[in-house]
Amino acid sequence: MALDKDSVKLGISILKKINKGATVVKHELYDRSKSYVDTDTIYCVDEKYDNGYENVFTNIESITEEQKKIWEQLKEEVPNSSFMDKLEEKNYPSYALWEKEKNKDITCIGWF
């Protein structure tokens, strides 16, 4: 289920509280050749006809207990399915990039 434009705005504001300093990047279509693993970005992927997006998420390196607490408190404000997952090899566009970053503790949080 996609996020409507109001849910996207709300989701971005929540993710900015958790991942301070992150910038917003919008992509019209998901592209496997692009890297969606940066930790200073809030991604809005697969734009919909109503200016909403299919996914809104960010990646956090070494997520703190405080960040997890904020996430748990605020995630339900966005009326979509939320997730908190550790990045795995399948999330990287290449094995070489996975090898380079596999020892980083990166958690992806957001909505779809």
C-alpha positions as CSV (number, residue, x, y, z in Angstrom):
1,M,0.0,0.0,0.0
2,A,1.5,3.3,-1.1
3,L,1.8,6.4,1.2
4,D,-0.3,9.4,0.1
5,K,1.3,12.8,-0.1
6,D,0.3,13.7,3.5
7,S,1.7,10.5,4.9
8,V,4.9,11.1,2.9
9,K,5.3,14.5,4.6
10,L,4.6,13.1,8.0
11,G,6.9,10.2,7.5
12,I,9.7,12.5,6.4
13,S,9.2,14.7,9.4
14,I,9.4,11.7,11.7
15,L,12.5,10.3,10.0
16,K,14.2,13.7,10.3
17,K,13.7,13.6,14.1
18,I,15.4,10.2,14.2
19,N,18.1,10.6,11.6
20,K,19.1,14.2,12.2
21,G,20.8,15.9,9.3
22,A,19.5,13.5,6.7
23,T,18.5,15.0,3.3
24,V,15.5,14.0,1.3
25,V,16.0,12.3,-2.1
26,K,13.0,11.4,-4.3
27,H,13.2,8.8,-7.0
28,E,10.4,8.2,-9.5
29,L,11.1,4.5,-9.9
30,Y,13.0,2.0,-7.9
31,D,16.3,1.3,-9.7
32,R,18.3,-1.8,-8.6
33,S,21.5,-0.2,-10.0
34,K,21.2,2.7,-7.5
35,S,22.4,2.4,-4.0
36,Y,19.8,3.0,-1.3
37,V,22.1,2.3,1.6
38,D,23.4,5.8,2.4
39,T,22.9,6.8,6.0
40,D,22.5,10.5,5.4
41,T,19.4,10.3,3.1
42,I,15.7,9.9,3.5
43,Y,14.4,8.0,0.4
44,C,11.0,8.4,-1.2
45,V,10.8,5.7,-3.9
46,D,8.3,4.9,-6.6
47,E,6.3,8.1,-7.0
48,K,2.5,7.7,-7.4
49,Y,0.0,9.7,-9.5
50,D,-1.2,11.6,-6.4
51,N,2.3,12.8,-5.4
52,G,2.6,10.0,-2.9
53,Y,5.3,7.3,-2.8
54,E,5.4,3.5,-2.4
55,N,8.2,3.6,0.2
56,V,9.6,6.2,2.5
57,F,12.7,5.1,4.5
58,T,16.1,6.0,5.9
59,N,19.2,4.0,7.0
60,I,20.9,4.6,10.4
61,E,24.3,3.4,11.3
62,S,24.5,2.0,14.8
63,I,21.0,3.0,15.8
64,T,20.8,4.1,19.4
65,E,18.2,3.1,22.0
66,E,16.9,6.7,22.0
67,Q,16.4,6.5,18.2
68,K,14.6,3.2,18.6
69,K,12.4,4.6,21.3
70,I,11.4,7.6,19.1
71,W,10.7,5.3,16.2
72,E,8.5,3.0,18.4
73,Q,6.6,6.1,19.7
74,L,6.0,7.7,16.3
75,K,5.8,5.0,13.6
76,E,2.1,4.4,14.1
77,E,1.3,8.1,13.2
78,V,1.8,7.1,9.6
79,P,-1.1,4.9,8.5
80,N,1.0,2.4,6.6
81,S,3.0,-0.7,7.4
82,S,6.3,0.1,9.1
83,F,9.5,-1.8,9.2
84,M,12.9,-1.9,11.0
85,D,15.4,-4.2,9.4
86,K,19.1,-4.6,9.4
87,L,20.6,-4.2,5.9
88,E,21.7,-7.4,4.3
89,E,23.7,-8.3,1.1
90,K,20.5,-8.3,-0.9
91,N,20.0,-4.6,-0.1
92,Y,23.3,-3.6,-1.9
93,P,23.5,-3.1,-5.7
94,S,26.8,-5.1,-5.8
95,Y,28.7,-7.7,-3.8
96,A,31.7,-5.4,-3.8
97,L,29.8,-2.6,-2.0
98,W,28.4,-5.2,0.4
99,E,31.9,-6.5,1.1
100,K,33.1,-2.9,1.8
101,E,30.2,-2.1,4.2
102,K,29.2,-5.4,5.7
103,N,30.7,-4.7,9.1
104,K,28.7,-1.5,9.5
105,D,25.7,-1.9,11.7
106,I,23.0,-0.3,9.5
107,T,19.3,-0.4,10.2
108,C,16.7,0.6,7.7
109,I,13.4,2.1,9.1
110,G,10.4,3.4,7.3
111,W,7.0,2.6,5.7
112,F,5.7,0.9,2.6
